[in-house]
Amino acid sequence: MAIIILKSYLTLKNETYPEFARNVLLENLSNNLGNVEKTAQQMKCSKNTIYLAIAKQKENSLNDKPHIPKTPHPNTTKQEIVDIIVTRRKETGFGKRRLRWYIYTRDGQLIPESTIGKILSKKKLLRTKKRVKRECHPKKYQWHNLIPFKENEIDTKEVLDKITLPQTVYDYVDHSLFIPRYQWTLIEVMTRTRFLAWSYSKDWSCCQVFGKVLLWWLRLFGINGKIIIWSDGGTEFNAGQLGGFERSVNNFWQPLGVDRKIIRKGHPEDNAFVERSHQTDDYEFYIPYLMNVKNEADFLKLGGWWIKVWNLYRPHMGLNNMTPYQKLRSLGYSIPKTFCLFPPLILDYLVDNKEILESPNTVQDHIDYNPFALLKLLLYSYHIYFLRG
């Protein structure tokens, strides 16, 4: 019984599957007594297609062979590189640009962004961006007339973060008595220069230590203008009650030459720079290195290293891949590199120091103070650290 072909071989193959189409092709060839040319005309295919079907019949397999090349392309990304990208992506959730820097610092592999992006797409690890509607508010910073260290953001971060830290790191910190629980951060918004300190408690006393040492440090390097510091309404900033906040401004901040401002309640995005930097602290500092800390002195050395890396070596995408110090120099400032090496402090040990407790008598004191008082304070703090270590 002859088979009537109403469709071409290609259509039959696309609508069914290769094995069925070749079976029909071979059956039609048999009905045509092996006439290849006539069969090719009926099935609207080339004679080579028929010869291929005959060869596959001899191999007892009419299916298509896999199209994967037998030898890999010379530019194919090595499997170990793909594994690193996938592992680090699942570990951090970073995009291709930040992932490139993270892999370089952790694994020593400098991979092009385009390669990372293609692998993330192939492995279906791309994020779906969700548009978040936020309340409209006036722009916080007037970038066209902003100068370095005029606008700053301050915040505290809980080191023992159960949401971010892996369970092993969290348990290690939770059982350690020598790792401070809170990080104090001040970031300058134009150059992203950051100054860090740590404490075991989160209160107004520690804030006063951090504030005074910071301002002394800035004045020591010739930054004598009035500065603005933004924070949330946390009790550690004495900002929980209006009356207490006003007293702290009049008695503590204004004599230091500081204009204090509070962001909107429930809007951490108003302090976007300092909030964003805390995520970097988790993924590039705490998670990789906390478990190497064996005592308080180790932690302070590590903290000093991180301050140095952030300000002098780590490029920032928001600064066109410049470091904060490079950005500062590009704006014409001739401040030495030592300015970026703010000493790591544990604030609890300094709250009863007389240099901290004594209030300035006039608003001019923040310029006229004796710089040796700061040196004395730092030597005192390090003496305590290494005695405990």
C-alpha positions in Angstrom: 0.0 0.0 0.0 1.5 3.3 -1.1 1.9 6.2 1.3 0.5 9.5 0.1 2.7 12.4 1.3 0.8 15.7 1.8 3.5 17.5 3.7 7.2 18.1 3.2 9.8 16.3 5.2 10.8 19.5 7.1 7.2 20.3 8.0 6.7 16.7 9.2 9.8 16.8 11.2 8.9 20.1 12.9 5.3 19.0 13.7 6.2 15.6 15.0 9.7 14.5 15.8 12.8 13.5 13.7 12.4 9.7 14.1 8.9 9.7 12.8 9.7 11.9 9.8 12.7 9.7 8.8 10.5 6.6 9.1 8.0 8.2 6.6 10.9 9.2 4.4 12.3 5.7 4.3 8.9 4.1 3.7 8.3 6.4 0.8 11.8 5.5 -0.6 10.9 1.8 -0.4 7.6 2.4 -2.3 9.6 4.2 -5.0 11.9 1.2 -5.3 14.9 3.0 -4.0 14.6 6.0 -6.4 16.2 8.7 -4.3 15.5 11.6 -6.8 11.8 10.8 -7.0 11.5 10.5 -3.2 13.3 13.8 -2.7 10.9 15.5 -5.1 7.9 14.1 -3.3 9.1 14.9 0.2 10.5 18.3 -0.9 13.9 17.7 0.6 17.5 17.2 -0.7 18.9 13.9 -1.7 21.5 14.3 1.1 18.6 14.2 3.6 17.6 10.8 2.3 21.2 9.5 2.3 21.5 10.7 5.9 18.3 8.8 6.8 19.7 5.6 5.2 22.9 6.0 7.2 21.0 6.4 10.4 18.9 3.3 9.7 22.1 1.3 9.4 23.2 2.7 12.8 19.8 1.6 14.3 19.0 5.2 15.4 16.8 7.6 13.4 17.1 10.4 16.1 19.2 13.5 15.7 22.6 13.4 17.3 23.4 16.1 19.9 24.8 19.3 18.4 27.3 19.8 21.2 30.8 20.2 19.7 33.2 17.3 20.5 36.0 19.8 21.3 35.2 23.0 23.4 35.6 26.4 21.9 38.9 28.0 22.9 37.1 31.0 24.4 34.7 28.9 26.4 34.7 29.9 30.1 36.3 27.2 32.3 33.9 25.2 34.5 35.8 26.2 37.7 35.2 29.9 36.8 31.5 29.2 36.2 31.3 27.4 39.6 32.9 30.4 41.3 30.5 32.8 39.7 27.4 30.7 40.6 28.6 30.1 44.2 29.4 33.8 44.9 26.1 34.9 43.3 24.1 32.6 45.6 26.2 33.7 48.5 25.8 37.5 48.1 23.1 38.2 45.5 25.4 40.8 43.9 24.9 42.0 40.3 27.6 41.5 37.7 29.5 44.7 38.5 29.8 44.2 42.2 30.2 40.5 41.8 33.3 41.1 39.6 35.0 43.0 42.4 33.9 40.5 45.1 35.3 37.5 43.2 38.5 39.4 42.6 39.0 40.1 46.3 37.9 36.6 47.5 39.2 34.3 44.7 41.8 36.3 42.9 40.0 35.9 39.5 39.4 39.1 37.4 36.5 38.1 35.2 34.9 40.5 32.7 31.5 41.9 33.6 30.0 40.6 30.3 31.1 37.1 31.0 29.6 37.2 34.5 26.3 38.6 33.1 26.1 35.9 30.4 26.7 33.1 32.9 24.1 34.5 35.3 21.6 34.6 32.5 22.5 31.1 31.3 22.1 29.7 34.9 18.9 31.7 35.3 20.2 33.7 38.3 19.2 37.1 37.1 17.1 39.2 39.4 13.7 40.5 38.5 13.7 44.1 39.4 10.6 45.3 41.2 9.6 48.9 41.0 9.0 50.3 44.5 6.8 53.4 44.8 8.2 55.7 47.5 6.8 58.8 49.0 8.0 61.9 47.1 10.1 64.4 49.1 12.5 67.2 48.3 16.0 66.4 47.3 18.2 66.1 50.4 21.4 67.3 49.0 22.1 70.2 46.7 24.9 68.6 44.7 25.7 71.6 42.6 27.1 73.6 45.5 28.2 70.7 47.8 31.7 70.6 49.2 33.4 67.6 50.9 32.5 67.1 54.6 29.6 69.6 54.5 27.0 66.8 54.4 27.5 63.6 56.4 25.4 60.7 57.6 25.8 58.8 60.8 24.2 55.5 62.0 24.8 52.4 64.1 24.8 48.9 62.8 24.2 45.7 64.8 27.2 43.4 64.1 25.2 40.3 65.3 22.7 40.4 62.4 20.8 37.1 62.2 19.3 37.9 58.8 22.5 38.5 57.0 25.2 36.5 58.7 25.6 32.8 57.9 24.6 30.6 60.9 28.3 29.6 61.6 29.4 33.2 61.7 26.4 34.2 63.8 27.0 31.5 66.4 30.7 32.4 66.6 30.0 36.0 67.2 27.2 35.2 69.6 29.5 33.1 71.8 32.4 35.5 71.6 33.0 38.0 74.5 35.6 40.0 72.6 33.7 41.1 69.5 31.8 44.4 70.0 28.1 44.2 69.1 27.6 47.6 67.5 29.4 49.5 64.7 29.3 53.3 64.6 29.6 54.7 61.0 29.9 58.3 59.7 30.1 58.7 55.9 30.7 61.8 53.9 28.3 61.8 51.0 30.3 63.4 48.3 33.5 61.4 48.5 32.1 58.3 50.5 35.0 58.7 53.0 34.0 56.6 56.1 35.0 56.6 59.8 34.2 53.6 61.9 34.2 52.8 65.6 32.7 50.0 67.7 31.1 49.5 71.1 29.5 46.8 73.3 26.6 49.1 74.2 24.5 51.5 72.1 23.8 54.7 74.1 24.3 58.5 74.1 27.6 58.2 76.0 29.2 56.2 73.2 27.7 58.7 70.7 29.4 61.6 72.5 32.8 59.8 72.3 32.4 59.0 68.6 31.2 62.5 67.9 34.0 64.3 69.7 36.8 62.1 68.4 35.4 62.5 64.9 35.3 66.2 65.1 38.8 66.4 66.6 40.1 64.3 63.8 38.5 66.5 61.1 39.8 69.7 62.7 43.3 68.1 63.1 43.5 67.9 59.3 42.3 71.4 58.7 38.6 70.8 58.1 37.3 73.7 60.2 34.0 74.6 58.5 30.5 73.9 59.8 29.3 70.4 59.0 25.9 68.8 58.9 25.3 65.4 60.3 22.1 63.4 59.5 20.8 60.5 61.6 17.7 58.7 62.4 15.7 59.3 65.6 17.5 56.6 67.6 17.9 56.8 71.4 21.7 56.4 71.0 21.7 59.8 69.3 19.5 61.3 72.1 16.9 61.9 69.5 14.0 60.0 70.9 12.5 63.0 72.6 12.3 66.5 71.2 13.5 68.2 74.4 16.5 65.9 74.9 17.5 66.3 71.3 17.4 70.1 71.5 19.6 70.0 74.6 22.1 67.7 73.0 22.3 70.0 70.0 22.7 73.2 72.1 25.1 71.7 74.7 27.1 69.2 72.6 26.9 69.5 68.9 26.7 73.3 68.3 29.9 74.0 70.3 31.7 71.4 68.1 30.6 73.3 64.9 27.9 70.7 63.9 24.5 71.2 62.6 22.4 68.2 63.5 19.4 67.0 61.4 17.0 64.1 61.7 15.6 62.1 58.8 12.0 61.2 58.4 10.7 58.5 60.8 10.4 55.1 59.1 12.4 56.2 56.0 15.9 54.7 56.2 16.3 55.5 52.5 16.8 59.1 53.5 20.2 58.1 54.9 20.9 56.0 51.8 24.7 56.2 51.8 25.3 55.0 55.3 22.6 52.3 55.1 24.0 51.0 51.8 27.5 50.9 53.2 26.3 48.5 56.0 25.5 45.8 53.4 29.1 46.1 52.1 30.3 45.7 55.7 28.5 42.4 56.0 29.5 40.8 52.7 33.1 42.1 52.4 34.2 42.4 56.0 32.2 40.6 58.6 31.2 37.4 56.8 34.7 36.6 55.3 36.8 37.7 58.3 35.0 37.6 61.6 35.8 34.0 62.3 39.5 34.8 62.2 39.2 37.0 65.2 40.6 35.4 68.4 40.7 38.4 70.7 39.9 42.1 71.0 43.3 43.2 69.6 42.7 41.0 66.5 39.3 42.7 66.0 40.8 46.2 66.2 43.6 45.4 63.8 41.0 44.0 61.4 38.8 47.0 61.9 41.7 49.4 61.1 42.5 47.3 58.0 38.9 47.6 56.8 38.9 51.4 57.3 42.1 51.6 55.2 40.7 49.4 52.5 37.5 51.3 52.2 39.0 54.7 52.0 42.2 54.0 50.1 41.9 50.9 48.0 38.3 49.9 47.3 36.9 51.6 44.2 33.3 52.8 44.3 31.0 52.6 41.3 29.2 55.8 42.4 32.6 57.6 42.1 33.4 56.4 38.6 35.5 53.5 40.2 37.6 55.9 42.2 38.4 55.4 45.9 37.2 58.0 48.4 40.7 59.3 48.7 41.2 59.6 45.0 37.9 61.5 44.8 39.0 63.8 47.5 42.2 64.5 45.7 40.4 65.0 42.4 38.5 67.9 44.0 41.7 69.7 44.8 42.2 68.7 48.4 45.8 68.0 49.4 45.0 66.1 52.6 47.6 63.3 53.3 46.6 59.6 53.2 46.8 59.4 57.0 43.5 61.4 57.1 41.8 58.2 55.9 43.4 56.0 58.6 40.9 56.9 61.3 41.9 54.9 64.4 39.6 52.0 65.3 38.1 52.6 68.7 36.0 50.7 71.2 33.9 53.6 72.6 32.9 52.1 75.9 36.4 52.4 77.3 36.5 56.2 76.7 33.1 57.4 78.1 34.6 58.4 81.5 37.6 60.2 80.1 37.8 63.8 81.1 38.6 65.0 77.6 35.3 63.6 76.5 33.2 64.7 79.5 34.4 68.3 79.5 32.1 70.4 77.4 33.4 73.2 75.2 32.9 76.7 76.6 32.4 78.5 73.3 31.7 77.6 69.7 35.3 78.5 68.9 36.6 75.6 71.0 36.2 73.1 68.1 38.9 75.1 66.3 41.2 76.1 69.2 41.4 72.7 71.0 44.7 71.2 71.9 45.5 68.4 69.3 47.7 66.7 71.9 44.4 65.9 73.8 43.4 63.6 70.9 46.8 61.9 70.8 46.6 61.4 74.6 43.1 59.9 74.3 44.2 57.5 71.5 47.2 56.3 73.4 45.1 55.7 76.5 42.6 53.7 74.4 45.2 51.5 72.8 46.9 50.9 76.2 43.5 49.5 77.4 43.1 47.3 74.3 46.4 45.6 74.4 46.3 45.0 78.2 43.0 43.2 77.6 44.3 41.4 74.5 
